[in-house]
Amino acid sequence: MQNIVESLGNMVSYVVNLLDLTSPARYIITAIDIVLVIAIIVYIAKIIKKTRAGQIVKGVILLALIYVIAKLTNMVILTFLLDNFMSYGIILLIIVFQPELRNVFEKLGRSKIVDVFDMDDNILVKHSISEIAKAVEIMSMKQIGALIVLERNTNVAEVLREGIPLNAKVTSELIQNIFMPRTPLHDGAIVISGSEILAAKCILPLASEVSVPKSLGTRHRAAVGTTEISDALVVVVSEETGTISLAEGGKLTRELTADTLRDLLTKKLDRTKNKNVIKNIVKK
């Protein structure tokens, strides 16, 4: 126990000396330094969590924690193995995940400063909601059937696996075009994250016929089924009547207008209350 305390003390002393906190100006510079590092880490984490590298990063973080514990407790064999892994494993990860790393730097190059610090997330979400409501209003008048799934905290990534990647900006015109009958992507789900359409032609789980009135069709069953297994929101546009509905928690609220839908989605997807918002649009 005494060795652990001494090791922690040495680490703290090393960090303090490294930071060189010898003047008030150094305190300010160090604070700015920490904020910038945290901002960069958060931004990169937001990008890679949607890729196959996300799970690997979690594993690397776990190994790093184990390495620190091994160092503090003087576990010689484990420390030796992890030292060698850290030396060569990082190079291997860079090679394996070169496409993801290139994507991160490309997005950094295209991003505005406000995007890097994620200061306008709520604005982007509200803009996407406005575009969705506009598309739903037009599709309702034309009686074009659609489902709009908005993921909140529960991960519904399973529906992405059967879809076709798009990575396109959310616009009312694109949404309408995808859901237009007899177009290649209209039969399935469109998944949106923030202001980006991630994929189209995804499949949703269906609720049992008991939980949905027989007068309602497959779209409503898909909406209810999705909200029964997650906290997602699902907007339904009926092809038969053009009626707009919203499913949440396995229940349907029907006969909505575009304005009431916009108000409901804005309230329920407020990023100051729910920071992990992903919006999905589905048509089957």
Protein Blocks (a to p, Z undefined) as FASTA:
>chain_A
ZZmmmmmmmmmmmmmmmnopabfklmmmmmmmmmmmmmmmmmmmmmmmmmmklmmmmmmm
mmmmmmmmmmmnopaklmmmmmmmmmmmmmmmmmmmmmmmmmmmmmmmmpcfklmnopmm
mmmmmmmmmmmmmmmmmmmmnopacdddddfkbccklmmmmmccfkpacdfklmmmmmpg
hiaklnccdddehjacfbghiacddddfklpcfkbcfklmmmmmmmmmpcbdcddddfkl
opacddeehiacehiafklmmmmmmmmmocklmmcbcdddddZZ
